[in-house]
């Protein structure tokens, strides 16, 4: 990364959802959706993964990553960001002139081998890396209403929830096949005689707009 005092670890107020941008790499949406969901639940949790709480102009940072048995400190620097869609290995763009998200990815890549390895991982692994806690993966339940009540219950109980758009038919909903979304909330509203159940989701690809 160039020496630029405008680039910060994070802006005033700490990490923010607007700081998350996968650039053009769909493979990493599982990491970014997990981070976004954790931010929605407790923004202080993400800052707690960093030993340094302010921009370190010596260019070194220490990130706490869970590697299956315990949290370990992983040292990373702020060199070699790749902002172009065609660049490798594909670290996230420095959204909003912040680098905390890219530093997280770099720490994961260092702890687990390389960027290719973390791009092939799963949402369950992303939760483990950041929390050390297990994640439950479920398939759609019998009927949309049962599924909605299940997700609503999980959010009400304080669980972090993400969802992957598996089917090609999701395009008509404005979603994108293969993308992973943070599920931020659920809403049950009345429109005339109909009960309408809505999910509030957040995408992590800022250059693809919702089209539903």
C-alpha positions in Angstrom: 0.0 0.0 0.0 1.2 3.5 -0.8 2.2 5.8 2.1 -0.9 7.8 2.4 -2.1 9.3 5.6 -5.7 9.3 4.4 -5.7 5.4 4.6 -6.6 4.3 8.2 -7.0 1.1 10.0 -10.6 2.1 10.4 -12.4 5.4 10.5 -13.7 7.2 13.5 -16.2 5.0 15.3 -14.4 1.8 14.4 -15.2 -0.8 11.7 -18.4 -0.2 9.7 -20.4 -2.1 7.2 -19.6 0.4 4.5 -15.9 -0.6 4.8 -16.6 -4.1 3.4 -16.2 -4.5 -0.3 -15.1 -7.7 -2.0 -14.0 -5.9 -5.2 -14.7 -8.4 -7.9 -13.9 -11.7 -6.1 -17.1 -13.7 -5.5 -15.3 -16.5 -3.8 -14.7 -14.4 -0.7 -18.2 -13.4 0.0 -18.5 -16.1 2.7 -15.8 -14.2 4.7 -17.3 -10.8 4.1 -20.9 -11.8 4.9 -19.6 -13.4 8.2 -17.8 -10.2 9.1 -20.8 -8.1 8.2 -23.1 -10.2 10.4 -20.6 -10.1 13.3 -20.4 -6.3 12.9 -24.2 -6.0 13.0 -24.3 -8.0 16.2 -21.3 -6.4 18.0 -18.9 -4.0 16.3 -16.5 -4.2 19.2 -15.9 -7.9 18.5 -14.1 -7.1 15.2 -11.9 -4.5 16.8 -11.1 -7.0 19.5 -9.4 -9.2 16.9 -6.7 -6.6 16.5 -4.0 -5.9 19.0 -3.5 -2.5 17.5 -6.5 -0.2 17.9 -5.2 2.7 15.8 -3.4 3.1 12.5 0.2 1.9 12.9 2.5 3.9 10.7 5.3 1.3 11.3 3.1 -0.8 9.0 2.8 -3.9 11.2 -0.4 -5.3 12.8 -1.3 -8.3 14.9 -4.6 -10.1 14.3 -6.0 -12.9 16.5 -7.1 -15.8 14.4 -8.6 -19.1 15.6 -6.8 -22.0 14.0 -8.9 -24.9 15.4 -7.5 -25.3 18.8 -7.1 -21.7 20.1 -6.6 -18.1 19.1 -3.1 -17.3 17.8 -1.5 -14.0 17.0 -0.8 -13.6 13.3 1.5 -10.7 12.3 0.8 -9.0 9.0 1.9 -5.8 7.3 0.0 -3.4 5.1 2.0 -4.0 1.9 0.8 -5.5 -1.4 -2.9 -4.6 -1.6 -4.6 -5.6 -4.9 -7.5 -3.4 -5.9 -7.9 -4.4 -9.5 -10.4 -7.1 -10.5 -7.6 -8.8 -12.5 -4.9 -8.6 -9.9 -3.8 -11.6 -7.7 -4.2 -12.9 -5.1 -7.3 -10.7 -4.8 -7.3 -9.0 -1.4 -10.4 -6.9 -0.8 -10.5 -3.3 -2.1 -9.6 -0.6 0.5 -13.2 0.5 0.9 -13.7 3.9 2.4 -9.9 4.3 2.8 -9.8 1.7 5.5 -7.7 -1.4 5.6 -9.0 -3.5 8.5 -11.0 -5.9 6.3 -8.0 -6.5 4.0 -5.8 -7.1 7.0 -8.2 -9.7 8.3 -8.1 -11.5 5.0 -4.3 -11.3 4.9 -4.1 -12.8 8.4 -6.5 -15.6 7.4 -4.4 -16.3 4.3 -1.2 -16.4 6.4 -2.7 -18.6 9.1 -4.2 -21.1 6.7 -1.6 -21.1 3.8 -2.6 -18.7 1.1 -5.4 -16.7 -0.5 -6.4 -19.6 -2.6 -7.0 -21.7 0.4 -9.3 -19.2 2.1 -11.2 -18.6 -1.1 -12.1 -22.4 -1.2 -13.3 -22.4 2.4 -16.8 -22.2 3.8 -19.0 -19.9 6.0 -18.6 -22.4 8.8 -14.8 -22.1 8.6 -15.1 -18.3 8.5 -17.0 -18.3 11.8 -14.4 -20.6 13.3 -11.6 -18.4 12.3 -13.2 -15.3 13.9 -15.0 -16.7 16.9 -13.6 -20.2 17.6 -17.2 -21.3 17.8 -19.0 -23.9 15.7 -21.6 -22.9 13.0 -24.7 -24.8 12.0 -25.4 -25.2 8.3 -29.0 -25.9 7.3 -30.9 -26.5 4.1 -34.3 -24.7 3.5 -37.0 -26.1 5.8 -40.4 -27.4 4.8 -42.2 -24.3 3.6 -41.3 -20.7 3.5 -43.2 -19.9 6.7 -41.3 -22.5 8.8 -38.0 -21.3 7.4 -38.9 -17.6 8.2 -39.8 -18.5 11.8 -36.6 -20.5 12.2 -34.4 -17.6 11.0 -36.4 -15.1 13.1 -35.8 -17.3 16.1 -32.1 -17.5 15.5 -31.8 -13.7 15.1 -33.9 -13.1 18.2 -31.7 -15.4 20.2 -28.6 -13.4 19.1 -27.2 -15.8 16.6 -25.2 -14.6 13.6 -27.0 -15.6 10.4 -25.8 -15.7 6.7 -27.5 -17.1 3.6 -26.2 -18.4 0.3 -28.1 -18.0 -2.9 -27.7 -21.5 -4.3 -30.3 -21.7 -7.1 -30.1 -20.1 -10.5 -33.8 -19.1 -10.0 -32.8 -16.5 -7.4 -32.2 -13.8 -10.0 -35.8 -12.8 -10.1 -35.5 -11.9 -6.4 -32.6 -9.5 -7.2 -30.1 -11.9 -5.7 -27.1 -13.4 -7.4 -26.4 -17.1 -7.6 -23.4 -18.2 -5.6 -23.3 -15.0 -3.5 -23.4 -15.1 0.3 -25.5 -12.5 2.1 -25.6 -11.3 5.7 -29.1 -11.8 7.2 -29.5 -8.7 9.3 -33.2 -8.9 10.3 -36.7 -10.3 9.6 -39.9 -8.4 9.3 -43.5 -9.6 9.3 -45.8 -6.9 7.9 -49.4 -6.6 6.8 -50.2 -5.4 3.3 -54.0 -5.4 2.8 -55.2 -8.9 3.5 -51.8 -10.5 3.1 -49.1 -11.3 5.7 -45.8 -10.6 4.1 -42.5 -11.9 5.5 -39.4 -10.1 4.6 -35.7 -10.7 5.1 -33.2 -7.8 5.4 -30.0 -9.0 3.8 -26.8 -7.2 2.9 -24.6 -8.0 -0.1 -20.9 -7.7 0.1 -20.2 -6.8 -3.5 -20.5 -3.1 -3.7 -20.3 -2.9 -7.5 -23.3 -5.2 -8.1 -26.6 -3.5 -7.2 -29.8 -5.1 -5.9 -32.0 -5.6 -8.9 -35.3 -6.9 -7.4 
